[in-house]
Amino acid sequence: MDRRKFVSGLSFAGFIGMAVRCAVSWSVWAVVGAVLVVPACGPAPELPQPVAVKVKKLAAETVREATRYSATVEPRQRVSLAFKVSGTVERLYRITTLPDGTAVRDLKSLPSAVETTERDVQIGDIIPNDSVIAWLQTRDFDLQVAEAEARLQRATEEVKRAASALEIAERDYQNRKELFERKVATRKEFEDAESARDSAAAARQSAIQEQMAARALLEQARNRRKDCELRARIAGAPDVTIETKMVEPGEPVVSLQPVFTIMDLSEVHVAFGVPDTLLSRIVELKSGHRPLKVTAEALELSEAFEGRITKVAANADPATRTFLTEVTLKNPPGYPLKPGMIVSVAVEEAKEAVLLPMTAIQRASDSQTLVVYKVMEGRLVQAEPVRLGGVYNNQVEVFPEPGRLELGDAVVVTGAFRLRDGQEIQVLEDMPKGNPR
């Protein structure tokens, strides 16, 4: 055999043998499921690169937790109106309205060309405080005033006549006294003059008393006529709102029978019950004049109202075992807060909590346990189960546990979704400290 052919045959046989050995080796590793391959049969795999993350040290922060209570809106003051005298309703307060029925409260600001109409006051109307809301017919009361004035005039004239008579009797008495002392007049003449003077003085006194009685009667008659006007008055209110109306023109009314109910809505009260565990906090807020947030879902306003605690019950309600707390707040223009509305009152409490961003919380491989990645030595991370609390401005409260998560531990807060247990990380910046809120 030619030498070159033999050498070539050996080379080819060697190559075939090596290929067979490699194929057998790959088959064995495939059976046992190894992840590494024989170096002689291919390039070595690259090691995982460190994951870039941001971390935060666990530290207690001051947070404010709000407890919400439902409450009902009530007016600052509610007053029932009634006439002091009986009579027949003559007319009611008139409301100026536009053609579409809108009430006009300031006529001066209205252009002269705008057409307006008038109607009687109705439920829900807002009128100036101390306005006359209803009038009774005054015919009978006018007659009483006229009679009282005539009586007073007669009594006044009688006082003048009595005073003149007393003056004459006094002069006669003095003359008789002087003559009696000079022994010119008899005792009987002197005593008659004295008796006449005393009678004139008594008549004058009686006339004065009659004049006083007539004056009091006239004042009473005028007051009764004035009581034919019913005023809508609430002390300290800029205006009043009509809550109920129970009378119409031409209807008879009885004295002291309520015919209107009015409210002051410039300020409103909301009341709710708090448990004894929160009572000290309520007292602290009241003494410090600190405002509470009040929201009304029915109004769909972006901003909450602010109110201050004005009353705290001294005793707990026997039925609910809570302490009634009243919050007073100003009602914005137009009085959007109406009596009977349900509002929510937020009572904030400060407490210490450990917070982490939502991005720090991940699910473990079993998809059941929530974990965070704690930074260990050598910049490796370890998944630790975590218990969660409340949420505060996109941060969640976590509860440290000795031996697992403790204050001062560094936890991955950004990039945690790319991690697995034992993976190496690269911190992008220094660990930020929690900002107290």
C-alpha positions in Angstrom: 0.0 0.0 0.0 1.2 3.5 -0.8 2.5 5.3 2.4 0.6 8.5 1.7 -2.7 6.6 1.4 -2.0 4.8 4.7 -1.3 8.0 6.5 -4.4 9.5 5.1 -6.4 6.5 6.2 -5.1 6.8 9.7 -5.9 10.5 9.8 -9.4 9.9 8.6 -9.9 7.0 11.1 -8.6 9.2 13.9 -11.0 12.0 13.0 -13.9 9.4 12.9 -13.0 8.1 16.3 -12.9 11.5 17.9 -16.3 12.4 16.4 -17.7 9.1 17.8 -16.3 9.8 21.2 -17.8 13.4 21.2 -21.2 12.0 20.2 -21.2 9.5 23.0 -20.1 12.1 25.5 -23.0 14.5 24.4 -25.5 11.7 24.7 -24.5 10.8 28.2 -24.6 14.5 29.4 -28.0 14.9 27.7 -29.3 11.9 29.6 -28.2 13.2 33.1 -29.4 16.7 32.2 -26.1 18.5 32.9 -26.0 22.2 32.1 -22.3 22.3 31.4 -20.7 20.8 28.3 -17.3 19.3 27.8 -14.8 22.2 27.1 -13.3 20.3 24.3 -16.6 20.1 22.5 -17.6 23.9 22.5 -17.1 27.4 23.9 -17.7 28.0 27.7 -21.0 29.9 28.6 -20.8 33.5 29.9 -21.6 34.1 33.6 -24.7 36.3 34.4 -24.0 40.0 34.6 -24.7 42.0 37.8 -28.2 43.7 37.7 -28.2 47.5 38.2 -30.5 48.4 41.1 -31.3 51.1 43.6 -31.5 50.2 47.3 -32.9 51.8 50.4 -32.1 51.1 54.0 -35.0 50.1 56.3 -35.7 53.0 58.7 -38.7 54.1 60.7 -40.5 57.2 59.3 -43.2 59.4 60.7 -46.5 58.9 58.7 -50.0 60.2 59.2 -52.8 57.6 59.2 -56.3 58.9 58.7 -59.4 57.3 60.2 -62.6 58.4 58.5 -66.0 58.9 60.1 -69.3 59.5 58.4 -71.2 62.5 59.6 -74.4 64.5 58.6 -74.4 68.2 57.8 -76.5 70.4 60.1 -77.0 74.2 59.9 -75.2 76.5 62.3 -78.6 77.5 63.7 -82.2 76.7 62.9 -85.1 78.9 64.0 -88.8 78.5 63.9 -90.8 81.7 63.2 -94.3 82.5 64.5 -96.4 85.6 64.8 -96.9 86.9 68.4 -100.5 87.8 67.5 -103.3 86.1 65.7 -104.6 87.4 62.4 -104.8 86.9 58.6 -101.8 86.8 56.4 -101.8 89.8 54.0 -98.7 89.2 52.0 -95.3 87.5 52.0 -91.7 88.5 51.1 -91.3 88.9 47.4 -88.4 87.4 45.4 -87.2 89.1 42.2 -86.5 86.5 39.5 -85.2 86.4 35.9 -87.3 84.9 33.1 -85.7 81.5 33.7 -86.7 81.5 37.4 -83.3 82.3 38.8 -83.6 84.5 42.0 -81.8 87.8 41.8 -80.2 88.8 45.1 -78.5 92.0 44.0 -80.7 94.2 42.0 -78.1 96.9 41.7 -75.8 94.7 39.7 -78.6 93.8 37.2 -78.7 95.7 33.9 -81.7 97.9 33.5 -82.7 96.3 30.2 -83.1 92.8 31.8 -86.7 91.8 32.4 -87.6 90.5 35.9 -90.7 89.2 37.6 -91.6 88.8 41.3 -93.0 85.8 43.3 -93.6 85.0 46.9 -90.8 83.5 48.9 -90.4 79.7 48.6 -88.5 76.9 50.3 -84.8 77.1 49.6 -84.8 80.9 48.9 -82.0 82.9 50.5 -83.0 86.3 51.9 -81.1 89.0 53.8 -81.0 88.5 57.6 -83.7 90.5 59.6 -86.0 90.9 56.6 -89.7 91.0 57.1 -90.9 87.7 55.6 -94.7 88.0 56.2 -97.3 90.6 57.1 -100.7 90.3 58.8 -103.7 92.5 58.1 -103.5 95.4 60.5 -107.1 96.8 60.3 -108.1 95.7 63.8 -104.8 96.7 65.3 -105.0 100.1 63.7 -108.4 100.6 65.5 -106.8 99.6 68.8 -104.0 102.1 68.3 -106.5 104.8 67.4 -108.5 104.1 70.5 -105.4 104.1 72.7 -104.2 107.4 71.2 -107.6 109.0 72.0 -107.5 107.7 75.5 -104.1 109.1 76.1 -105.1 112.4 74.7 -108.1 112.6 77.1 -105.9 111.5 80.0 -103.3 114.2 79.1 -106.0 116.9 79.0 -107.4 115.7 82.4 -103.9 116.0 83.9 -103.7 119.6 82.7 -107.1 120.4 84.3 -106.2 118.7 87.5 -102.9 120.5 87.7 -104.7 123.8 87.2 -107.3 123.0 89.9 -104.5 122.0 92.3 -102.8 125.3 91.7 -105.9 127.2 92.5 -106.6 125.1 95.6 -103.1 125.6 96.8 -103.3 129.4 96.6 -106.7 129.3 98.4 -105.2 127.1 101.1 -102.3 129.4 101.7 -104.6 132.5 102.0 -106.9 130.7 104.4 -103.9 129.6 106.5 -102.6 133.1 106.7 -106.0 134.5 107.7 -106.5 131.8 110.2 -103.2 132.5 111.8 -104.2 136.2 112.0 -107.5 135.2 113.6 -109.4 136.6 110.7 -110.7 133.3 109.3 -112.4 130.6 111.2 -111.0 127.1 111.8 -113.7 125.6 109.6 -112.8 127.9 106.6 -109.1 126.9 107.1 -109.9 123.1 107.2 -112.2 123.4 104.2 -109.4 125.0 102.2 -107.0 122.4 103.3 -109.4 119.6 102.3 -110.0 121.2 98.9 -106.3 121.3 98.3 -105.8 117.7 99.3 -108.7 116.6 97.0 -107.2 118.6 94.1 -103.8 116.9 94.7 -105.5 113.5 94.7 -107.4 114.3 91.5 -104.1 115.3 89.8 -102.4 112.1 90.9 -105.3 110.0 89.6 -105.1 111.9 86.3 -101.4 111.2 86.1 -102.0 107.5 86.7 -104.6 107.4 84.0 -102.2 109.1 81.7 -99.6 106.5 82.4 -102.0 103.7 81.9 -103.2 105.2 78.6 -99.6 105.6 77.5 -98.8 101.9 78.3 -101.9 100.8 76.5 -100.9 102.8 73.4 -97.4 101.3 73.5 -98.9 97.8 73.8 -101.3 98.5 70.9 -98.5 99.8 68.7 -96.4 96.8 69.6 -99.2 94.5 68.7 -99.6 96.2 65.3 -95.8 96.0 64.9 -96.1 92.2 65.6 -98.1 91.9 62.4 -94.6 91.9 60.8 -92.7 88.7 61.0 -89.0 89.1 60.7 -86.5 86.4 59.6 -83.7 87.0 62.1 -80.8 84.8 63.2 -78.1 86.5 65.4 -74.8 86.7 63.6 -76.0 85.4 60.2 -75.3 87.3 57.0 -78.5 85.9 55.5 -81.0 83.1 56.1 -82.3 80.2 54.0 -86.0 79.2 54.1 -86.3 75.6 55.2 -90.0 75.2 55.6 -93.0 77.3 54.7 -96.5 76.6 56.2 -98.6 79.6 55.3 -99.9 81.5 52.2 -101.5 84.9 51.8 -105.1 85.0 53.0 -104.7 82.2 55.5 -105.5 82.8 59.2 -102.7 82.1 61.7 -102.8 81.7 65.5 -100.3 83.4 67.7 -97.1 81.4 68.5 -97.9 78.8 65.8 -94.8 78.2 63.6 -95.2 79.4 60.0 -91.6 79.3 58.8 -88.4 77.6 59.6 -85.1 79.4 58.6 -81.5 78.3 58.8 -78.1 79.9 58.9 -75.9 78.1 56.3 -73.0 80.4 56.4 -71.4 77.8 58.7 -72.4 74.2 59.1 -71.8 71.6 61.8 -71.0 67.9 61.3 -71.2 65.5 64.2 -69.8 62.0 64.5 -69.0 59.6 67.3 -65.4 58.6 68.2 -64.3 55.6 70.4 -62.5 56.2 73.7 -59.2 55.0 72.1 -59.3 58.1 69.9 -60.7 60.6 72.5 -57.2 61.9 73.6 -56.3 62.6 70.0 -59.6 64.5 69.5 -59.0 66.6 72.6 -55.5 67.4 71.4 -56.8 68.5 68.0 -59.5 70.7 69.7 -57.1 72.4 72.1 -54.6 73.0 69.3 -57.2 74.4 67.0 -56.0 72.1 64.2 -58.2 71.6 61.2 -59.8 68.4 60.0 -60.4 67.4 56.4 -64.1 67.1 55.5 -65.1 65.7 52.1 -68.5 65.4 50.5 -68.7 62.8 47.7 -72.0 64.2 46.5 -70.4 67.5 45.4 -67.5 65.8 43.5 -65.1 68.6 44.5 -61.3 68.1 44.1 -60.5 69.9 47.4 -61.7 69.0 50.8 -63.2 71.4 53.2 -61.4 72.3 56.5 -63.2 72.4 59.8 -62.3 72.7 63.5 -63.6 70.8 66.4 -65.9 72.9 68.5 -67.6 70.4 70.8 -66.6 67.1 72.4 -69.1 65.3 74.6 -68.2 64.9 78.2 -69.9 61.4 78.4 -70.1 58.5 76.0 -73.4 57.7 74.3 -74.8 54.7 76.2 -76.0 53.0 73.0 -72.9 53.4 70.9 -70.2 53.9 73.6 -68.7 56.7 71.5 -68.2 60.4 72.3 -70.1 62.8 70.1 -67.7 65.2 68.4 -68.8 68.3 66.5 -66.8 70.0 63.7 -67.7 73.5 62.4 -66.7 74.6 59.0 -67.5 77.6 56.7 -69.8 77.0 53.8 -68.4 78.3 50.5 -70.4 80.9 48.5 -73.7 79.4 47.2 -73.8 77.1 50.3 -73.0 73.8 48.5 -73.1 72.0 51.8 -76.8 71.3 52.5 -78.4 70.0 55.7 -78.7 66.2 55.6 -75.7 65.6 53.3 -73.4 62.8 54.3 -69.8 63.8 54.6 -66.6 62.1 55.6 -64.3 63.5 58.3 -60.7 62.4 58.4 -58.9 62.3 61.8 -55.2 61.9 61.3 -52.8 60.2 63.7 -49.0 60.3 63.5 -47.1 57.0 63.9 -43.8 55.4 63.1 -43.7 53.0 60.2 -41.2 51.4 57.8 -42.0 52.2 54.2 -40.9 50.8 50.9 -41.9 51.7 47.3 -44.4 49.3 45.7 -41.7 48.3 43.2 -39.7 46.7 46.0 -42.4 44.1 46.6 -42.2 41.0 44.4 -43.7 37.5 44.3 -41.6 34.5 45.0 -41.2 31.7 42.5 -44.2 29.9 44.1 -46.3 32.9 43.2 -47.8 32.9 46.6 -45.3 34.5 48.9 -44.5 38.2 48.8 -40.8 38.9 49.1 -38.2 41.7 49.1 -34.6 41.3 48.0 -32.2 42.1 50.9 -28.6 43.0 50.0 -26.1 40.5 51.5 -22.3 40.5 51.6 -20.5 40.4 48.3 -23.4 42.3 46.6 -25.6 39.3 46.4 -29.3 39.4 47.1 -31.5 37.2 49.2 -35.3 36.9 48.9 -37.0 37.5 52.3 -40.7 37.0 52.9 -42.4 40.2 54.0 -45.6 41.2 55.8 -47.3 44.3 54.5 -49.4 47.0 56.2 -51.1 50.1 54.9 -50.4 52.2 51.9 -49.1 55.8 52.2 -48.6 57.8 49.0 -47.5 55.0 46.8 -45.4 53.4 49.5 -46.4 50.4 51.5 -45.7 49.7 55.2 -43.6 46.6 55.9 -43.0 44.9 59.3 -39.4 44.0 60.1 -38.8 40.6 61.6 -35.7 39.7 63.7 -33.4 37.4 61.7 -35.0 38.2 58.4 -35.6 41.9 57.9 -34.3 44.4 60.4 -33.9 48.1 60.6 -30.8 49.1 58.8 -30.9 46.4 56.2 -30.6 47.4 52.6 -33.4 46.4 50.3 -33.7 46.6 46.5 -36.3 49.2 45.5 -35.7 49.6 41.8 -35.0 46.7 39.5 -36.2 44.0 41.8 -38.4 42.4 39.2 -35.2 41.3 37.3 -33.7 39.6 40.3 -33.6 36.0 41.6 -32.3 34.6 44.9 -28.5 34.8 45.1 -28.0 37.1 42.1 -25.3 39.7 42.1 -26.2 43.3 41.9 -24.6 46.7 41.1 -25.9 49.7 43.1 -26.4 52.7 40.9 -26.2 55.3 43.7 -25.8 55.6 47.4 -28.6 54.2 49.5 -31.2 56.9 50.1 -32.6 57.5 53.5 -36.3 57.6 54.1 -37.8 61.1 54.1 -40.0 61.6 57.1 -43.5 62.7 56.1 
